[in-house]
Amino acid sequence: MTAINDLVGLRNALREFAEERDWRPYHTPKNLAMAMIVEAAELVEHFQWLTPEQSQTLPADKLLAVRDEVADTLIYLVELADVLGIDLIAAARDKIAKNGIKYPAPER
């Protein structure tokens, strides 16, 4: 299996994983986006009805479950970006720059 130390390694490992299982035909942008939203909804379920304070101090077992849902969401996001040819780091960098213009920091 491909070493996973950064987004490129993660992308490559996910490609390999999907190819070994013949999943690539099913990894369309529509399917990946839908799967990502399902996983994000599963993530949100862990926080439903918690107070802000409770959400910041999750018990160990709940934190492990949240960790898995965060991973599932990231995996589908990386696969979606790969299928669409989007460089996630460049996209995030560009979006941060746009947000800096849209929401300038207050002068101090």
C-alpha positions as CSV (number, residue, x, y, z in Angstrom):
1,M,0.0,0.0,0.0
2,T,1.1,3.6,-0.7
3,A,2.6,5.5,2.2
4,I,0.2,8.1,3.6
5,N,2.0,11.1,4.9
6,D,0.3,14.0,3.0
7,L,-2.6,14.6,0.7
8,V,-0.9,13.2,-2.3
9,G,0.0,10.0,-0.5
10,L,-3.6,9.8,0.8
11,R,-5.0,10.3,-2.8
12,N,-2.7,7.7,-4.2
13,A,-3.6,5.2,-1.4
14,L,-7.3,5.8,-2.1
15,R,-6.8,5.3,-5.8
16,E,-5.1,2.0,-5.2
17,F,-7.8,0.9,-2.7
18,A,-10.6,1.7,-5.2
19,E,-8.8,0.1,-8.1
20,E,-8.1,-3.2,-6.2
21,R,-11.9,-3.4,-5.6
22,D,-13.0,-2.2,-9.1
23,W,-14.8,0.7,-7.5
24,R,-13.6,3.4,-9.9
25,P,-16.7,3.2,-12.1
26,Y,-18.8,4.1,-9.1
27,H,-16.7,7.0,-8.0
28,T,-18.4,9.6,-10.1
29,P,-18.5,13.2,-8.8
30,K,-22.2,12.8,-8.0
31,N,-21.8,9.6,-6.0
32,L,-18.7,10.9,-4.1
33,A,-20.4,14.2,-3.2
34,M,-23.5,12.3,-2.0
35,A,-21.4,9.8,0.0
36,M,-19.4,12.7,1.6
37,I,-22.6,14.4,2.7
38,V,-23.9,11.2,4.3
39,E,-20.6,10.9,6.2
40,A,-20.8,14.5,7.3
41,A,-24.3,13.9,8.5
42,E,-23.1,11.0,10.6
43,L,-20.4,13.3,12.0
44,V,-23.0,15.9,13.0
45,E,-25.1,13.2,14.7
46,H,-22.4,12.9,17.4
47,F,-22.8,16.6,18.3
48,Q,-26.6,16.8,18.1
49,W,-28.1,18.1,21.3
50,L,-24.7,18.6,23.0
51,T,-24.0,22.0,24.6
52,P,-21.0,23.9,23.1
53,E,-19.1,22.9,26.2
54,Q,-19.9,19.2,25.9
55,S,-18.9,19.3,22.2
56,Q,-15.4,20.5,23.3
57,T,-14.9,17.7,25.9
58,L,-16.0,14.5,24.2
59,P,-15.5,11.3,26.1
60,A,-12.8,9.0,24.6
61,D,-15.2,6.6,23.0
62,K,-17.2,9.4,21.4
63,L,-14.0,11.1,20.2
64,L,-12.9,7.9,18.5
65,A,-16.3,7.6,16.7
66,V,-16.0,11.3,15.6
67,R,-12.5,10.6,14.4
68,D,-13.8,7.8,12.1
69,E,-16.5,10.1,10.7
70,V,-14.0,12.9,10.1
71,A,-11.8,10.4,8.3
72,D,-14.7,9.1,6.2
73,T,-15.6,12.7,5.2
74,L,-12.0,13.5,4.3
75,I,-11.6,10.4,2.3
76,Y,-14.6,11.2,0.1
77,L,-13.5,14.8,-0.3
78,V,-10.1,13.7,-1.4
79,E,-11.6,11.2,-3.9
80,L,-14.0,13.9,-5.2
81,A,-11.2,16.4,-5.7
82,D,-9.1,13.7,-7.5
83,V,-11.9,12.7,-9.9
84,L,-12.5,16.4,-10.7
85,G,-8.8,17.3,-11.0
86,I,-8.9,19.8,-8.1
87,D,-5.7,20.5,-6.1
88,L,-7.1,20.7,-2.6
89,I,-4.2,22.7,-1.2
90,A,-4.3,25.2,-4.0
91,A,-8.1,25.5,-3.7
92,A,-7.9,26.0,0.0
93,R,-5.1,28.6,-0.3
94,D,-7.1,30.5,-3.0
95,K,-10.3,30.4,-0.9
96,I,-8.5,31.7,2.2
97,A,-7.2,34.6,0.1
98,K,-10.7,35.3,-1.2
99,N,-12.1,35.2,2.3
100,G,-9.4,37.6,3.5
101,I,-10.6,40.1,1.0
102,K,-14.3,39.5,1.8
103,Y,-13.8,39.5,5.6
104,P,-10.8,41.7,6.4
105,A,-9.3,41.4,9.8
106,P,-10.1,44.5,12.0
107,E,-7.2,46.9,12.4
108,R,-5.5,46.8,15.8
